[in-house]
Amino acid sequence: MPATDANPAWIRLVPYDDSEGYLRALYDRVKGPGGLIDNVMKAHSLRPHTMEGHSALYKSVLHHTGNTLPVWFLECLGIYTSLSNRCDYSVAHHFAGLSRLLRDEARAAAIYRALAAARPEDAFAGKELALLRYVRKLTLEPQRMEEADVLALRDAGATDGEILEANQVCAYFNYSNRLLNGLGVTTQGDVLGTSPPNTGSLDDWEHR
């Protein structure tokens, strides 16, 4: 099944109006402005239990108060991972989210140029630069990871908790990128740049 305006993926996505039971409950939890549901979540609609796992992981790694790295930088880690995987869907959504968070169009554009060119040093330094280089290597060369990679992050000033946060963001986006690229999911009909609030609850999904 080709992706079309009516069905923006290579498999069937269940529309909200056709959903019921468990799927309807999950759709109601994750829907955004105007009741719209992002295609990344609709991609799970034939197996709703996988949507529940995906949404919990997403909220945990990007929008949970237990994290200490700023959300805008977590978004940068996700964008760099997604650029490395050439996942246009994730890049579009999360760059829009980054732009909204920064409220600085020039800064957002400079970050995008640096990450798209695989030159994070053009926009970052210190701990942030080290973490970006870590997620790039972990995405493209996971078999070459070694303890020295973590030691370099500590030397740059990252705590072990921050290293774990970066690791989890990278792991999540590699999962999501493969979901999206593997099923041909497009942004057709999505509203870009909205996200759930940062809270300690995995059920708090009121998009802003």
C-alpha positions in Angstrom: 0.0 0.0 0.0 1.7 3.3 -1.1 1.7 6.3 1.2 -1.0 8.7 0.1 -2.8 11.8 1.5 -5.5 9.5 2.8 -3.1 6.9 4.3 0.4 8.4 5.0 2.2 5.1 5.4 2.9 1.9 3.5 0.5 -0.1 5.9 -3.0 0.7 6.9 -3.5 3.2 9.7 -6.7 3.1 11.7 -8.4 6.6 11.7 -9.6 8.0 15.0 -13.3 7.7 13.9 -12.8 3.9 13.2 -11.1 3.3 16.5 -12.7 1.7 19.6 -11.9 0.1 22.9 -8.2 0.0 23.8 -7.1 1.8 20.7 -9.6 4.6 21.2 -8.4 5.1 24.8 -4.8 5.3 23.6 -5.7 7.7 20.9 -7.5 9.9 23.4 -4.4 10.0 25.6 -1.9 11.0 22.9 -4.0 13.3 20.6 -2.8 16.8 20.1 -4.3 20.1 19.1 -7.8 19.8 17.4 -7.9 16.1 18.4 -5.3 15.3 15.7 -3.1 12.2 16.2 0.5 12.2 14.9 1.1 9.5 12.3 4.0 8.1 14.3 1.4 7.0 16.8 -1.2 5.9 14.2 1.5 3.6 12.8 0.9 1.4 15.8 -2.9 1.2 15.4 -3.0 -2.4 14.2 -1.2 -3.4 17.4 -2.2 -0.8 20.0 -0.1 -2.4 22.8 3.0 -1.3 20.9 1.7 2.3 20.9 1.4 2.2 24.7 5.1 1.1 25.0 6.2 3.7 22.4 4.4 6.6 24.0 5.7 5.7 27.5 9.3 5.6 26.2 8.9 8.9 24.3 7.5 10.7 27.4 10.2 9.2 29.6 13.2 10.2 27.6 12.1 13.6 26.3 9.4 15.1 28.5 9.8 13.8 32.1 10.9 15.9 35.1 13.3 13.2 36.1 15.6 14.3 33.4 18.2 17.0 34.1 19.5 18.0 30.6 17.3 20.8 29.1 14.6 19.6 26.8 15.9 21.8 24.0 19.2 19.9 24.1 17.5 16.5 24.3 15.7 17.5 21.1 19.1 18.3 19.6 20.4 14.9 20.4 17.2 13.4 18.8 17.6 15.5 15.7 21.2 14.5 15.3 20.4 10.9 15.7 17.6 11.2 13.1 19.7 13.1 10.7 22.3 10.3 11.0 19.5 7.9 10.1 18.0 10.1 7.4 14.6 10.0 9.0 12.9 13.0 7.6 9.8 12.5 9.7 11.6 12.8 13.0 13.8 15.7 11.9 10.8 17.7 10.7 8.8 17.1 13.9 11.7 17.7 16.4 13.3 20.6 14.6 9.9 22.3 14.8 9.8 21.4 18.5 13.3 22.7 19.0 12.5 26.0 17.3 9.4 26.4 19.5 11.5 25.8 22.6 14.4 28.1 21.7 12.2 31.0 20.5 15.3 32.1 18.6 15.0 31.5 14.8 18.6 32.3 14.1 20.0 30.0 16.8 17.7 27.2 15.7 18.8 27.6 12.1 22.5 27.6 13.1 22.0 24.4 15.1 20.3 22.7 12.2 23.0 23.7 9.7 25.7 22.4 12.0 24.0 19.1 12.7 22.9 18.5 9.1 26.5 19.0 8.0 27.7 16.6 10.8 29.7 19.5 12.2 28.2 20.0 15.7 31.4 21.9 16.7 30.0 24.8 14.6 27.2 25.3 17.1 28.3 23.5 20.3 31.2 23.1 22.6 32.2 21.3 25.8 29.8 18.8 27.3 27.1 19.3 24.7 29.5 18.7 21.8 30.8 15.6 23.5 27.3 14.2 24.0 26.3 14.9 20.3 29.4 13.1 19.1 28.5 10.2 21.4 25.0 9.8 19.9 26.4 10.0 16.4 28.8 7.2 16.9 26.3 5.1 18.8 23.9 5.5 15.9 26.3 4.8 13.0 28.9 2.5 14.6 27.3 0.8 17.6 29.7 -2.1 17.3 32.7 0.2 17.9 31.5 1.7 21.2 33.9 1.3 24.0 34.4 2.4 27.6 36.6 5.2 26.4 33.6 6.9 24.8 31.9 7.2 28.2 35.2 8.3 29.9 35.5 11.1 27.3 32.0 12.3 28.2 32.9 12.4 31.9 36.1 14.3 31.0 33.9 16.8 29.2 31.8 17.4 32.3 28.9 15.0 31.8 27.6 13.2 34.9 26.7 9.5 34.6 23.0 10.4 34.8 23.4 12.8 31.9 25.2 10.2 29.9 22.3 7.8 30.6 19.8 10.5 29.4 21.8 11.0 26.1 22.0 7.2 25.7 18.3 6.8 26.1 17.4 9.6 23.7 19.7 8.1 21.1 18.2 4.6 21.7 14.7 5.9 21.5 15.2 7.8 18.2 16.9 4.8 16.6 13.8 2.8 17.5 11.4 5.5 16.2 13.4 6.2 13.1 13.3 2.6 12.1 9.6 2.4 12.8 9.0 5.5 10.6 11.5 4.7 7.8 10.5 1.0 7.7 6.8 1.7 7.3 7.1 4.8 5.0 5.3 7.1 7.5 5.0 10.7 6.3 4.1 13.9 8.1 1.0 14.4 5.9 -1.8 15.8 8.1 0.4 16.2 11.2 0.8 19.4 13.2 4.6 19.9 13.6 6.3 21.1 16.8 3.8 20.3 19.5 4.7 18.1 22.5 3.4 16.9 25.8 4.4 18.9 28.9 7.3 18.0 31.2 5.8 16.2 34.1 6.5 13.2 36.3 3.5 11.4 34.8 3.6 9.2 31.7 -0.1 9.8 31.2 0.1 13.6 30.9 -0.2 14.2 27.2 -1.9 17.5 26.8 0.1 18.9 23.8 1.2 22.5 23.8 
